[in-house]
C-alpha cells in the first residue's frame, strides 16, 4: 500500500523555487537530485538555486515585509492554524515523504508530523499574545511605553534530520511575530519543506511571506543573503563549525541570530535508578531518528554497580532491532543519511575498539543497498576515545562507568557542548543537584525525550544561542522599542 502511494505523492511535491508566491526553476536551469538513502535511488529532481535566486527570494521577502507586519495578529494566527489543520489532513503523506527522503522509520516520521505540527498550533496561539508595557518613569515626569515589533526579513537554514519539525520550529514563530522569511532546507531532504510551503499557500499565506530556495551550493547562495543589509535575522540549525562561520558572517551586519548547534549529550544512570525505565529511556534517547539527532544521548555514564546489568539489557534489546527501509513493517533502524555519515560512525567505533572498548553487538557497516550501519553497543569505552568528544550521529550506544556523583558530573560536563543531558535517579535531592550542576540548556530527569513545542529548546556553551519553541521562541523574532512621553498630569 505504501509503495503504491509513493509515486503520486512524489509527483505532487513542487519541484521549483518559491519566490514571491511563484514556483519557478533556478535562474540557470540547474537541477538537484534527491535520493532515498535506503536504496540510493533518485526519487525527485528539483531546482538547484544559484546565488541570484537567493537574492531574488530576499527581494520578495523584503517587498512583502511591511504588509505582513501590519497584518493583524489574529489573521496571522488563523493562517498558521489553517496550515496546522491541513498538515493533520495530509499527515500520512508528509510522514511517508520524510521516510522516503530521509530514511527514518515511518512510525517516527508520523511522530514528527505530530511534533512539527505543534509548532504551527503553538505559535498560532502565541501570535495574539505579544505584549508590551506602559507606566510612569521613576521621576514621575513621563510615561514609558515598551512595545514589540517584528525584527524584519529572516533567513532560516534548516537541517536534514528533522525535515518538517525544524522548518515549522523556525517558520511558525517568524510568521507569528510578523516577519517574512527565506527558507533554505538541506539539499538531502528538501521535499518536505517544499510540501509545507504548498500547504502554507493553501492556507492563504500572502505571496512573498515565505520563500524557499533549494540548492546544492549552500555557502554560495547564503553568503549574499547574509551580507545584504536588508536582512535582519539569521536562524540556523546544524553543526557547530558551520554555525561559527555563519556567526562570523552575521557579525558584519549585526544580525539577530539563533543558533541550534551540535550536542554531546550525557546520559547518567545512578545506582538507585529504576533500571527498567533507564534502559527504555536510553533506547529512545539514543536510537530515535537512527541516532541522527542533536538531542541523541552520546555518552552513557553508568554507575559501576549497575553498568554490567545495564549493558546486558540494552545489548539484548538492540540485538532485536529490525533494520531496513523505513516503510517496512517493524523497522526500528533505517539508513544513515549518506555514505559520509556511515564512514564517520565506523571510524568512531573503530577508534573506540582500538582504545579497549568492548563490543557487545553491531560494530560494522551492513552490506546491502543504501547507507546502513548496524545498531551497536560498546562497553568500557576508554577516556580519550573520539566518540566521547565528537557527536556520533548514528546508532551507537557507548557506555563508560563512574563511581561517585562528583565523577558523574565531571564526566558529563567534560565537553565543549551543552545542549541536553539525561539523568536517571530515584533520589529527588540528587535530581535537584543535577539540575544545578549539569551544564546544559535542557535536561531530561527520568525521561529520554525532552522536545516539546511549548518548551524553550536550545543549549549552552558551543551548542548555540537563543531558543526555539515556548514563549521564548517568538521573542527571537521581535525587537523592543522604548518610547518616552511627557507626563499627562
N, C-alpha and C positions, 0 to 999 in steps of 0.2 A: 504493500500500500504506500509506504514511504517513497519507494523508488518511483512509483507512478506519479507522485506529486512533484518530484524534483525538477523535471524538465519544464513544466509550465510555470512553476514558481520562479526558476531562474530567468525564464523569458519575460516575466513580469517586472523584474527589477530594472530600474533605469540604468542605462549604460553611459550616460553623459555627465558632464559637469553641470551643477545647478548654479546659475549665475543670474541674479536679478529676476528670479522666478521662471527662467527658461532653461530647459535642458539642452545642452549643446555639446558638440565634440570639442576636443582640445584644439587650440588655435593651429597647431602644427599637423593635426590629424593623427597624432601618435596614440597608440593604444597600449593597454596593460592587461596581461593575462592574470586571472585569479585561479589558483589551484586548490584542489581538495587535498589536504595533507595526508589523508588516509589512503589515497590512491595515486597521487601525483598527477591526476587528470585535470586538465584545464576545464573549468566549469563556467567561466564567463570571460568576456573580453570587453573592457571598459575604456573610457577616455583617460589618457595619461597627460596630465596638465603640464604646461610649461610655466616659467615664471610670470609671463604676461597674463596668463589665465588667472593666476593667484591675485595679481593686481586688479584685474577686472572684477574678481569676486569682492575684493575690498572696496572698489569703487561702488559696487551695488550695495554693500552694507552701509557705506557712508551715506549714499543717496537716500536710503530708507531710514536712517537713524533718527532724524528729527520727528518724523511722523510716528514711528513706533514708540519713541519715548513719550510722545504726547497722547498715545492711545490709553484710554482709561484702564486702570489695573484690572478691573473686572473683565473687560474684553480680553486682555492678555491671558487672564486666568482661564477663561472659558475655552480659548483656543488650546491651551495646554490640556485642559480636562477632556476636550473632544479627541485630542490626539491619544490620550490615555485610553479612552473608550475604543478608539479604532485599533490600538495596539492589542487590547484584550480580544477584540474580534478576530484579529489576524495572528493570535498568539502561536498557533501551531505552525503557520507558515514562517514566522520570524524565527522560531526555535529551530526549525529544520534548516533554514538558511544559515544560521550560525554554525550548526553542526557541519554543514557541507563546506563552508569556507574556513572554519577554524579547527574543527575536529572534535570538539567536546562532546561527550555523550548526550543524547537527546534529552534525557531526564534533567541534566544540568542546564542545558540550553533553555528548557521550559522554565526552570527556576530563575534563570537570568532574565527572561521576559517578565516574570513577576517582579523581580527586584528592580530591573531597569524601568519598568512602568511606574513604580512607586515614586521615582523622582519626578515624573510628569505630574502625578497626582499631588505629591507633597508641595511642589513649587507652584502649582496652580492655586493652592491654598495660601502659600506664603506671599504671593504676588499682591494680595489685598491687605497685607499686614505690615507693609513698610511704614515705619513711623519716624517722626521727629520729636522735637520738644520745644516748649515755649515757657519762658519765665523771666523774672527780673534778674538783672545783674546784681552782684553783691552790694554795689554802691547805691542801688535804687535809682540810678539816673537813666536807665534804659531797659529795654526788653530784648532778651536774647531769643532768636529763632534758629533752631538747628534743624535742617532739612536734608533729606537723602535724595540723590539724583543718579540716574544711570551713568556708569563710567564711560560709556561710549562704545564704538565698534570693537569687537573682540575677535581674537584668533584662537581657535580651540584645536589642539592637536591631541588625537586620541590613539590609544594603543590597540594591538590586535587581539589581546587575550580575552577581553570582555567587550565585544563589538557594539552591543546595544547599551549596556549599563554605563560604559564610560562616555558614550555620546549623550545619553539623557542626563547624566550627572553634571555635564557641563552646559548643554543647550538649555535645559529647563530653567535653571536659576538665572541664566543670562536673559532669556526671554521674559521671565517673570519680573526682572528688575527694569526692563525696558531697553535692553541692549540688543543690537544687531550683531550677527556673527558670521565669520567664515570658519568652516569646519574642514580640517584635513584628517581623514581617517587613515589608519595604517594601510600600506599597499597590500599587505597579506589578506586583510579582511575588510574591504570597503563596502561590500554589498549590503550589509545590514544597515549601515549609515545611509546609503542611497535609498533603501526602502523606507527608513524612518523619515527621511526628508520628504518622500512622497506622501506619507501619512500626515505630516505637518501641513503640506499643501492641501490635502483633502479636508483637513480640519479648519481651513480658512486662513492660514497664515499669509499675511500680505507678501507680495513679491519683494525680494531683497533682504528680508529679515534674517533668513537662514540661507547661506550659500555654501556649497560643497565642492571642494576640489580634491580629486583623487589623482595621485601621482606616484611614480616610482623614483622621483627626484626630490625628495623631501627637503633637503637643505637648500637646493637651488630655488625651489618655489617659496619656501618660508622666508628666506633672507630679505627679499624686497618688501614683503608684507610687514615683517617685524621692524624694518628700517623706516617704514612710511610714517610720517608724523601724525597722520590721521588715526592710526591705530592707537587704542588706549589701554588694551588689556591683552595679556597672553596667558593662556592656561594650557599646561602640558602634563600628560601622564606618560611616564616611560622611565628609561634608565637614568641613573644619577649622572653619568658622564655626559649624556646628551642634554640633560637638564642644566648642567653647569654652563655648557656652551650657549644655550638659549638665554640663560640669565645674563650672560655677558652681552649678548646682542640686545636684549631688552633694556639693559642699563643705559645704552646710548639714548634711548627715547624716554627714559624714566617711566617705563610702563608698569602698570599694576600687574603683578604676576601671581599665579597659583601654580605650584609645582608639586605633583604627587609622584615621587621618585622611587628608588629601589628600596628593598627591605631585606632584613636578615633575621627574621622573627625567631626568638627563643620560645620553646615550649617546655615549661618547667613542671616536672612531676615530683611532688614531695612524698615522703614516706607514708604520710597519712592520707594520701589521695584515695578517692574511690577509683580503683584501678579499672573497673569496667567502663566508667564514664571517661576516664583519661584515655583509654585505648580508642573508644568511639570518637572522642574529640580529636585525637591525634590523626586518625584516618581521614576525618573530614578536613582538618586544618592543613594536612599535607597533600592529599590526593585530589581534592576538589580542583577542577579545571586541569587535571593531569599534572598538578603541581605548578602550573604556569600562572601564578598569581602573586602579586606583591605582598599579599597578606598570608601566603603559604608559610606554614611553620618550616623553618630552615634547619634549626639546631635543637634537637631533643635532649634536654638536660634533665636526667632522671636520677633520683636518689639511688645510691649504690645498693641499698637494701631491697629495692624493688626493680632494679634495672634488668636483671635477668628474666624475671617474670613478665615485665613489660615487653621486652624484646621478643620473648616466646609468643606472646599473644598477638602483637602486631605482625609478626612474621607469618603466623598461621593465617591471619586474615588476608594479608597481602598475597600469599600464595593462591588464594581463592579468587582473586580479581580476574574477571574476564577482560581480555584485551582485544580491541578490534575497532572497526569503523563505528562511529558514534550512533549511527542509525540502527545497528544490530541490537536485538533484544538482549538485555542483561549486561551490556558492556559497561565496565567501570573505568577503564583506562583507554583513551583514544590516542591518536598520534601527537607527537610534538609538532610545533608549527612548521619546522623546516629542518633540512639536513644540518645546518649550522647549530641548531639547538641540540640535536642528538649528539653531535660531536662534542659540544661543551659539557653536557651531562656526563658522557662517558669519560671525558678527561678528568672531571672532578672525582668520579667514582674510582678510576684507576689510581689517581693520586692518593686518595684515602687508603686504598688497599696497600699501596706501596709503603705507606707510613704505619701499617699494622692494623688497620681496621679489619673487622671480621664480617664477612659476607654471609648473611643468613638466607637471602633469596634474591633472585634477579641478578643485576650487575652486568648486563650486556645489551647491545642493540638486538632487535628482533629481525631476523632475515625473512622479510615479507615486503610486499609493496607498501609504499608510504614511509613515514618517518616515525617509527615506533621504538620505544625503549622500554625494557622490561621493568615493571614496578619492583623497586629494590629496597632492601633494608640492610643497613650497615650498623654493626655494634662496635663498641670500644674504639670509637673514632678518636684519633690522637690529636692533641693540640698542635697547631701549625698546619693542619690539613686545609687545603684550599677551599673545600666546601663549607668550612666553618667561617670563612671570610667572604666568600662570594655567594651571591644569590643563585641557588641551584636551578630554579625554574624548570623543574622536571620531577618525575615520580620517584624520588629518592629520599628515604627516611633515615636520617643519620643520628645515632644515639651516642651520647657521652655521659659518664657517671659523675656525680658530685657527692660530697659528704656533709657539708654544713650549709645553712641558709646563706651565710656570707659568701660561700663558694658559688652557690647558685646565682646570686646577684652579680658577683664579679664576672662570671662566665656569660650571663645573659647580656650584661652591658658592654662586653668586650667587642664592640663593633662600632663602625662609623655610622651605622644606620640606626633608626629609631622609629620605625613605622608602627609595629604592633607586637605585643607579647601575649603569651598564653600561660596561665598558671593553674595548676590543679592542686588543691589542698582542702581539707575539711576544717582547718583551723581559721576561724574568722579573723582573729588578730593578725595571723600571718598573711592572710589575704590582703588586709588593710596595709600592712607594711609593704607588700609587693606593689600595691598601687603607688605608694610614695617613693619606692626605691628604684623601680624599673624605668629606664629612660626611653620610653616610647609614647607616641601620641595616642595610642589606643591600647586597650588590654582586654583580653577575654579571661574572666575569672570563672573557672569550671565550665567553660564553653569553648568550642572550637570554631565558632563563627561570630564575627563582630559587626559585619557590614549591615547597615540599615539606613534607609533614606532619611529618617528623622534624626540621625546622629551625625556629628561632625567627623568626617573622615580625613585623616592626614597625619603626618609624622613629625618627629623631632630630628635634630641633627641633619645628616645628609639625606634623610628621607623626604625632605621637601619643605614647602612654605604654603601657608594658607590651609583652608578647609573646604571640603565639598560635602554637601548634604547638611541637614539640620537647619536651624535658624541661622547658623553661621554661613551656610552656603550662599545665600542670596546677598549677604553683606559683601562678599568678594566682588560683586558686580555693581556695587553702589559707592558713590563718593559723597562726602559730607560737606555741606555748606553751612557756615555760621553767619547770621545776619544780626546786626545791632540796630535797633530803632530807638529814638528818644522816648523817654517815659511819657505816657499819655496823661499823667497826673501832675 
